[in-house]
């Protein structure tokens, strides 16, 4: 089994919450469940992270005529966890990006070859939940 690629982070570990549905296998740890926008999420573990991009603030239009300001951020992690769009990352209160963030589509992974292919980092695009 592959171990995590070494990574230093100045931040406390973030918390990952997986959407609690019947079609995704979810392991319950510590029996911690949160509810966000009428969806339930289960605590699935912690991960090291650093900012890969600066936080951006853009307007989005979820409905015609309704402009909503939202924050976006991409983080880098050495975690080998399986991340899906819609999962929630809770960044610690000790950082300027604290709060709940949802993983957007477009996550990517980087690899190195030593001589086998080894996953180094995953890049997760996040959108603020408010």
C-alpha positions as CSV (number, residue, x, y, z in Angstrom):
1,X,0.0,0.0,0.0
2,X,1.3,3.5,-0.9
3,X,1.9,5.9,1.9
4,X,1.3,9.7,1.7
5,X,3.9,11.8,0.0
6,X,5.7,14.0,2.5
7,X,4.3,17.5,2.8
8,X,4.8,20.4,5.2
9,X,1.9,22.6,6.1
10,X,1.8,25.7,8.4
11,X,-2.0,25.0,8.9
12,X,-3.9,22.7,11.2
13,X,-5.4,19.7,9.4
14,X,-8.7,20.3,7.6
15,X,-11.7,18.0,8.1
16,X,-13.3,16.0,5.3
17,X,-17.0,15.3,5.2
18,X,-18.5,12.8,2.7
19,X,-22.1,13.1,1.5
20,X,-24.2,10.6,3.3
21,X,-26.1,8.8,0.5
22,X,-27.0,5.2,-0.4
23,X,-24.9,5.1,-3.6
24,X,-21.6,6.3,-2.1
25,X,-19.8,4.0,0.4
26,X,-19.1,6.2,3.5
27,X,-17.2,5.1,6.5
28,X,-18.5,6.7,9.7
29,X,-15.7,7.8,12.1
30,X,-16.4,9.3,15.4
31,X,-20.2,9.3,14.5
32,X,-19.9,12.9,13.5
33,X,-22.6,14.1,11.1
34,X,-23.2,17.7,9.9
35,X,-26.2,19.0,7.9
36,X,-25.6,21.6,5.1
37,X,-28.4,22.8,2.9
38,X,-30.6,19.8,3.9
39,X,-27.9,17.3,3.0
40,X,-26.1,15.2,5.6
41,X,-22.4,14.7,5.6
42,X,-20.3,12.3,7.7
43,X,-16.9,13.0,9.0
44,X,-14.4,10.9,7.0
45,X,-11.0,12.1,8.3
46,X,-8.4,14.9,8.4
47,X,-6.0,16.0,5.7
48,X,-2.9,18.2,5.5
49,X,-3.3,21.2,3.1
50,X,-1.8,24.4,1.7
51,X,-3.1,27.0,-0.6
52,X,-2.4,26.3,-4.3
53,X,-4.0,29.6,-5.5
54,X,-5.0,32.8,-3.8
55,X,-8.7,33.2,-2.7
56,X,-10.8,34.8,-5.4
57,X,-14.1,36.5,-5.1
58,X,-16.5,36.3,-8.1
59,X,-20.1,36.7,-8.9
60,X,-22.1,33.7,-9.9
61,X,-25.7,33.5,-11.2
62,X,-27.5,30.4,-9.8
63,X,-30.8,31.7,-11.1
64,X,-31.7,34.3,-13.8
65,X,-31.3,37.8,-12.4
66,X,-29.8,36.7,-9.0
67,X,-26.1,37.6,-8.7
68,X,-24.4,36.1,-5.7
69,X,-20.9,36.8,-4.6
70,X,-18.8,33.7,-3.8
71,X,-15.2,32.9,-2.8
72,X,-13.1,30.3,-4.6
73,X,-9.8,28.7,-3.6
74,X,-7.7,25.8,-4.7
75,X,-5.8,23.8,-2.1
76,X,-3.1,21.1,-2.5
77,X,-3.1,18.0,-0.3
78,X,-0.9,15.0,0.0
79,X,-3.9,12.9,1.1
80,X,-4.6,9.7,-0.8
81,X,-8.3,9.9,0.1
82,X,-10.9,9.6,-2.7
83,X,-12.4,13.1,-3.1
84,X,-15.6,13.7,-5.0
85,X,-17.3,16.9,-6.2
86,X,-19.8,17.8,-3.6
87,X,-17.8,16.7,-0.6
88,X,-17.2,19.3,2.1
89,X,-13.8,20.4,3.5
90,X,-13.8,22.3,6.8
91,X,-10.8,24.6,7.0
92,X,-9.6,25.4,10.5
93,X,-10.6,28.6,12.3
94,X,-6.9,29.5,12.8
95,X,-6.6,30.3,9.0
96,X,-7.9,33.3,7.0
97,X,-9.9,30.8,4.9
98,X,-11.8,29.2,7.8
99,X,-15.2,27.7,7.3
100,X,-17.0,25.2,5.1
101,X,-15.9,24.7,1.5
102,X,-17.4,22.4,-1.1
103,X,-15.2,20.6,-3.6
104,X,-16.0,21.6,-7.2
105,X,-15.5,19.5,-10.3
106,X,-12.0,19.7,-11.8
107,X,-9.9,18.1,-9.1
108,X,-6.6,16.8,-10.3
109,X,-3.7,14.7,-9.1
110,X,0.1,15.0,-9.7
111,X,2.5,12.1,-9.9
112,X,6.2,11.3,-9.7
113,X,8.0,8.3,-11.1
114,X,10.5,6.5,-8.8
115,X,10.5,4.2,-10.9
116,X,6.9,3.3,-10.1
117,X,4.1,5.9,-10.5
118,X,3.5,7.5,-7.1
119,X,0.8,10.1,-6.4
120,X,2.3,13.2,-4.8
121,X,-0.5,15.8,-4.5
122,X,-4.1,16.3,-5.2
123,X,-5.4,19.8,-6.2
124,X,-8.9,20.5,-5.0
125,X,-10.9,23.5,-6.4
126,X,-13.2,24.8,-3.6
127,X,-16.2,27.0,-3.4
128,X,-17.2,28.7,-0.2
129,X,-20.5,27.7,1.5
130,X,-20.9,31.0,3.1
